[in-house]
Amino acid sequence: MSQDEGIESATGAKDVASSMEVEAFRRLFPVQYIERYLDASVRPDGRPLGRARPTDVVLGQVPTTDGSALVKLGNTTMLAGVKLELCVPSGESPDQGRIAVDFQMPPICSPHVRPGRPAEDACSINEQLSNVLASAQLLDLRELLITSGKSAWVANLDIYCLNADGSLFDAALLACAAALTDLQIPGVAIDDDGKVQIVSPSGDQDQHMLDAEKVSDESKSRRIDKRRLTLGPVPVALTCMLHKKHILADPTAEEETYLQTTVTVAMDSSDKLISLYKPGGLIVATTSTIMDCIALTRIRLKEVNRILIEAAQVKAGD
């Protein structure tokens, strides 16, 4: 072995030993490990404290749905799909359809989720999603109406967490908004008795649908063409981790596990505050801290709106 090769071998061995020491310190003293980065105003993954992870949105990933989206927030991955079904409007809201939200965390998403047992976070996130979508003005339920008091659409919005690496609610809400952006309402034909049948494209062999060419020849049928929804301001959520004097935007699962105190702000693109959620924690969130979290959410809003516009342009170009 030459002298140069010996030096390179020794240097490599030192690097391996050093990386092993860092990993051992990370496992034995996780809070101190993270704090060393925070004191330098940086995160273990190299991000500034107030920056969210890289975000990707792809629309139309599930062709068997009426609208779908795949969202990646760092390693956190969500798949959302909307499936429409005909329903009778409720007596309290005869001019509106309905939206039903179902958030799932299968065992594949995290080693902490065990088969046969519901994930601890799934129920709370499902409730948060339902509340925010109900409070936001993204979807006007009157657009789901077909015939007042007789027929409407129920939008079954299913969200599956494929990889749980922190900020699950943020990613799930973005997946919901993206899937609704991709949603197309099927065309329908309504006869004089109020019976509704879904209109398929000409040549479709689905027996539960009417052929579009046949509907056009039936003067007694009223037809509503396939359409997209007119959506309102998009709600966006940002979870902030509080630790000592630091505020960390979009925490990873590791940061959530060891730092524990979070504040989640949901706002829409009209600058309306939709919800503010703090599930306990050791740190008291002062007014100043809350305002800082809201300011970070406003920055995130602009980023997400740009990402959704780009995703829609990509889908339109396919």
C-alpha positions, -999 to +999 in steps of 0.1 A: +000+000+000+014+034-010+016+063+015-013+082-002-035+051-001-027+047+036-036+083+044-069+079+025-077+047+043-069+063+077-090+094+068-119+072+058-117+052+090-118+084+110-149+096+091-167+064+097-158+065+134-169+101+136-203+094+119-208+065+143-202+087+173-226+113+160-253+087+154-247+073+189-251+108+204-282+113+184-298+081+197-287+085+233-293+123+237-318+132+210-329+165+225-294+178+231-285+167+195-313+188+181-306+217+204-270+219+190-284+226+156-311+250+169-285+271+187-269+276+152-303+286+138-305+255+116-322+221+116-306+186+115-318+183+079-301+216+070-333+238+068-335+272+084-359+272+114-388+288+096-387+269+063-410+241+054-397+210+036-397+206-002-433+200-013-446+181-044-482+178-056-493+156-085-530+156-095-550+128-110-530+099-096-560+075-091-580+071-123-608+052-105-617+083-085-635+115-096-605+136-083-572+127-067-538+140-056-505+127-043-487+150-019-452+148-006-440+171+022-405+161+027-408+123+034-444+127+046-467+113+019-504+115+015-528+101-012-562+117-014-591+106-036-627+119-040-655+095-050-689+109-057-722+091-049-758+102-054-778+110-023-809+127-011-803+161+005-810+164+042-842+181+054-821+208+071-801+216+039-823+207+009-802+228-015-768+213-006-748+181-011-724+167+015-687+160+020-675+130+041-639+130+052-621+098+061-584+099+071-565+066+074-531+057+088-524+021+076-495+002+093-472+008+063-470+045+071-450+042+103-434+016+126-455+031+154-488+021+138-496-016+145-519-038+125-554-042+138-552-011+160-563+024+149-535+050+150-537+074+179-534+105+156-559+093+130-591+103+148-578+137+158-565+145+124-598+133+108-617+157+131-594+186+123-598+180+086-636+179+088-637+211+110-613+231+087-631+220+055-664+229+071-652+263+083-632+272+051-650+285+020-631+262-004-661+241-014-696+255-017-719+225-009-746+240-031-725+231-061-731+195-053-769+199-057-787+183-086-824+188-078-835+207-047-847+184-020-845+154-043-809+146-054-774+158-047-738+145-046-720+133-015-682+137-020-664+109-001-630+123+005-605+096+015-570+104+026-543+077+031-511+084+049-484+064+031-454+078+051-457+095+084-427+118+089-442+147+107-467+175+100-494+150+091-523+174+093-505+200+070-499+174+043-534+158+047-551+192+043-530+200+012-539+166-002-576+173+004-574+207-013-555+193-043-579+164-048-609+188-047-590+209-073-588+179-095-625+169-089-648+166-119-686+163-114-700+137-138-728+146-162-763+135-153-797+132-169-829+139-149-862+126-162-897+141-154-900+119-123-868+133-109-848+101-114-811+108-119-787+087-140-751+094-146-742+101-182-712+083-196-691+094-226-705+081-258-695+044-262-690+037-225-703+002-217-712+008-180-747-004-176-754+019-147-749+050-170-767+064-199-750+069-232-745+106-239-758+103-275-790+087-263-796+114-237-793+141-263-821+125-283-845+123-253-863+156-251-879+146-217-846+143-200-829+174-185-792+171-188-764+186-166-730+183-183-698+172-167-681+201-149-655+212-124-663+229-092-658+266-086-636+266-055-630+293-030-598+303-012-576+273-005-570+265+032-534+259+042-520+246+075-486+250+090-475+232+122-449+250+142-428+233+169-420+254+200-388+247+219-373+272+243-369+304+223-371+287+189-400+282+165-396+254+139-419+253+109-430+220+095-414+196+121-402+161+111-414+131+131-381+131+150-386+167+161-422+161+170-413+131+191-386+148+213-397+185+213-434+178+218-450+213+219-468+223+187-491+250+174-510+245+141-523+275+122-548+271+093-554+301+070-568+305+035-556+325+006-579+354+015-558+358+047-586+345+069-576+327+100-596+294+100-582+275+130-556+276+157-548+243+174-524+237+203-527+202+218-511+208+252-474+207+255-449+220+281-444+255+266-470+283+269-476+300+236-475+337+241-493+362+219-460+371+203-453+335+196-487+330+180-483+360+158-449+347+147-466+314+138-492+332+118-466+352+099-448+319+090-482+305+078-487+335+055-453+328+039-463+291+035-496+301+019-478+318-010-456+288-015-485+263-015-507+284-039-478+285-063-473+247-060-510+241-067-510+263-097-480+245-111-496+211-104-527+222-123-507+234-152-488+201-154-521+181-153-536+203-180-506+197-202-508+159-200 
